[in-house]
Amino acid sequence: MQKNTQGTRNYTRTLIFAALLTALSIIFGKLLKIPIGNSLRISFESLPVLIASFMLGPFWGAGVGICADIIGCLVVGYSINPFITLGCMTVGVLPYFFNKLFKFNTPVLRIAASVLLTHIIASMIIKSLGLYIWYQTPMSVLALRVPIYIVTAIVEALIITGLDKSGVMKKEL
């Protein structure tokens, strides 16, 4: 009887890639962040989670988002906020579906719309709500997250589009 080594090899490769994206999210979000006061920061922690969603699908994207948030909090000593974790999971789920839903002929528009809409729902609404409920962060401070995430979404969409055009995303998996 022959074992299915190809399926095991593909699963192992996907698991390793997801772990690498998780580590990158932790590095980009918790260690290479630009703090703005006590409540705000600029980071690209969502970029690897978005890549996981586009390349691996919503299950793996959600896993990368959840693991990156929880492990990252433990590494730097933050308390785990379930709303923020839910937002990170959402960043890993939505881009896959939005990318399938949008029928733009231009990949850059499809990816940009997917990333921007994901950030509106996950980062600007869910995570901001979590900061408001969990830490009583004032709405005036949370409003500053809107321009931060619009710019972040544009940069992330350009990076993902570049990776997509170069063929790296298709070639690697």
N, C-alpha and C positions, 0 to 999 in steps of 0.2 A: 504494500500500500504506500502510495506516494503522498507526502505532506504538501500542503499548500504554502510553500516558502515565499512565493511572490506576494501573497496577501499579507503575510507576517512582515515581510521586508517593507512593504508600502506603509503599513500601519506604524511600524517602528520609525520609519523616515518622517512620517507626518507628526508623530509624537515628539520627535527630537526637534523638528522645525517649530512646532508650537511652543516647546520649552524655550527655544532660542528667542522667539518673539516675546514670550513672557518676560524673560530676562531683560530684553531691550526696553520693554515698556517700563519696567522697574527703574532701569538706569535713566531713561529719558524723563520719567515722571517724578521720581523721588530724589534722584541724585544730581541730575543736570537741569534742574528747574531754575527759573528766575523768579524769586519771590517778590510780590508786590504787597507790602504790608503783611498782616497776620492771616488774612483770609483769601488772598488771591495769589496766583502764580501763573507764569507762562511756562508751558512745557509741551512736549510732543509725546506724552505717555500714550495717547490714543493711536498714534501712527501704527505701531506694531499690531495693535488690536484690530484696527481697520484692515490691515494687510491680511491678518488671519481670517477675517470674515470674507474678504474678496477671494482669497486663494483657497482656503480650506473649507469654508462654509460656516453657517451660523452656529453649529454645535461647537466647533473648535474655536471660533471667534469668541463665543460666550465663555468658554473655558479659559482662554488666554486672558480675557478681561477680568474675570473673577479671581483667577490665581495671581495675576499681576497686582491687583488692588490689595488683596489680603496679604500676600507675601511682602509686597512693598511697604505696607503699613507696619508689619512686624519688623522689617529691617530697620526702618527709621524711627520706630517708636510711636507712631500715630495710633490713635484708637480706631478700631474698625467701625465705620459708619455704614450700616446696611443700605442706606439710600445711595451712597456713593458707589458701593459695590454693585447695586442694581443698575446704576447708570453706566458703570464700566461693562457690565454684562450686555446692556443694551447697545453700547458701542460695538460690541462683537457680533450682535445678531442682526441689527437693522441694515447695514450696508449691503449685505448679501441679497436681501429681499428688495431693497430699493434699486439695486443694480439690475435685477431681473425685471422689475416693474417699469422702469424708465426705458423708453424706446428711442432715445436720441441716437442718431446715426454716428455722432461724434463721441468717441470714448471719453474725452476730457469733460464734456458736458454731463454725461451719464455718471461718471465718477464724482465730479464736483457736486452735482445735485445730491447724490447719495451721501457723500461726506457731510455736506452742509446740513441737510435735513436730519441726519443722524446726530450731529452736534446740537442742533436746535432742540431735539427731543431729549437726548441723553445728558448733554453737558449743561445746556442753558435752562432746561426745565427740571429734570429728575435730580441731577446733582445739586443744582441751586436750591431746590426744595429741601434736599437733605441737609445742606448747610444752614438753611433757615430754621428748620425744625430741630436739628441736633445741636447746633451751636448758637442759635439765635443771631446769625449773621444778618446785619441790617440790609434791607432791600436796596438801599442806595449803593451799598458796596457790591451786592449781587448784580446790580444793573451793569457794572463794569465788566462782568463776564461776557456780555453780549459782543462788544467789539473785539475782545480778546479771542473768543471762539470763532468769530467770522474770519479774522485774519488767520488763525490757526487752521481752520478748515480749508482755506484757499491754499496755504502752503502744503498741507498734507495731501490735498487733491492733486496738486502739481507733482509732488514726489511720487505718489501712487501711479499717476498717469505716465510719468517718465519710466517707472519700473515696468508698467504694462507695455508701453511702446518698445522698450528695449528687449522684451521677450523674457526677461528674467523670471517673471512670475509664472509663466507657462513652462519654462525650461526646468525650473527647480523642482516642480512637482509633476 
